[in-house]
Amino acid sequence: MRAYGFLRPGGPDQQAFLDVPVPEPGPGELLVRVRTAGVNPGDWRLRNGEYGHTGSAVLGREVAGTVVATGPDVTGFAPGDEVFGGCPGMVGGWAEQALVTASFAAHRPSGVAPRDAAALPVAAGTAYDALEVLALPAGATLVVNGAGGGVGIPTVQLARARGLHVVGVASEGKQDLLCELGAAAVVAGPAVAHHVRAAAPDGVDGVFDLVGGDALRAVARLVDPAHLFSVADKPLVAELGGRDVPRDRSTAVLGALAARVAAGDLDPWVRTVVPFAQAADALAAVEDGHVLGKVVLDLGA
C-alpha cells in the first residue's frame, strides 16, 4: 500500500512515498482505513532523528478513518466503525491503512468531521491533559506561552470553557486570533513579562509553555514553579522547578474532546487541508513554523 515517510533520518531530502505492506493489528490495536491524518511538529522531528529512530519509517501520529479489522482482545470497536485516535509509538498514520491504539481511540460522532477528528489526539489532547494537571479553579489566570500554535489554540478554548482568564503570548500576527478566542493577547518578546503583568494585574496562577528556551525563561518568573508546565523544553522546565505534562492518551479524553467539538465549544482550527499527494508540502508548512492552526492530510478514503 502507499504510505509517506522517510528513508533514513535526516532532512526533507529523505522524505518519500513508500510502498509498504498492510500492517496486521496486534493485541489492543485497530487496523483503520485512513480518511484524514494530522500533521504535527513531531513528524519532522522524528524525520530529523530527534527521537532516536533509525532506518525508515512511515510518518503520522493521529488519524481518523474506518475500522477494517481489530486485533486480539479488542472490545468496543468493530469493522465499519468510524473512529479517530493515535498510532502505536505515534508513527505510521500517513498511509492508506494504519494501526491505531485501541486504548487511545474513540468513535467519531456524526457531528464531528473527519478533518476535525484527526486534529484532536495530539494537539487538543495535550491541551486537555495540561489543564487537567494544572487543575486551576474558575476565575484563575493562566498564561499560555505560544498560544497561537496547534496546541495553544485548543488550550485557550478549553481554558476559557473552564472559566479561566487566559493571557495568550504569541507573535504579532496572531494577536487578533487570540482576542477572537477570548484571550488577553500579548506579543512575544523581551518585554513579555511586563506586558503579561499589565494584562493580569491580580497575578498569574499558572503558566503553560509551548515554546521553550528563552521564551520559557521569560515567563517562568511570573508564577510559582509548582504551577509552571512545559511540553516544549523538558530539561529547562525541570531546571526552573516546573514540570512536563504527563499525557493521558485515553479513549475518555478523546471522547470528551469530540463531545466539545460536537457541541461547538471547541474548534480544532483546521485551516489547511492538503491532498495526500502533497504530503511533502504539508510537512514543510508545519516545519516552517508559521502556519496558522492545524494542517491535515486528506487521503480521500
Secondary structure, DSSP 4 states (H G I P E B T S, - for coil): -EEEEESSSSSGGGEEEEE-PPPPP-TTEEEEEEEEEEE-HHHHHHHHTTT---S-EE--SEEEEEEEEE-TT--S--TT-EEEEEPGGG---SBSEEEEEGGGEEEPPTTS-HHHHTTIIIIIHHHHHHHHHH-PPTT-EEEEETTTSTTHHHHHHHHHHTT-EEEEEE-GGGHHHHHHTTPEEEE-STTHHHHHHHH-TT--SEEEESS-HHHHHHHHTTS-GGGEEESS-HHHHHHTT-B-------HHHHHHHHHHHHHTS----EEEEEEGGGHHHHHHHHHHT---SEEEEE---
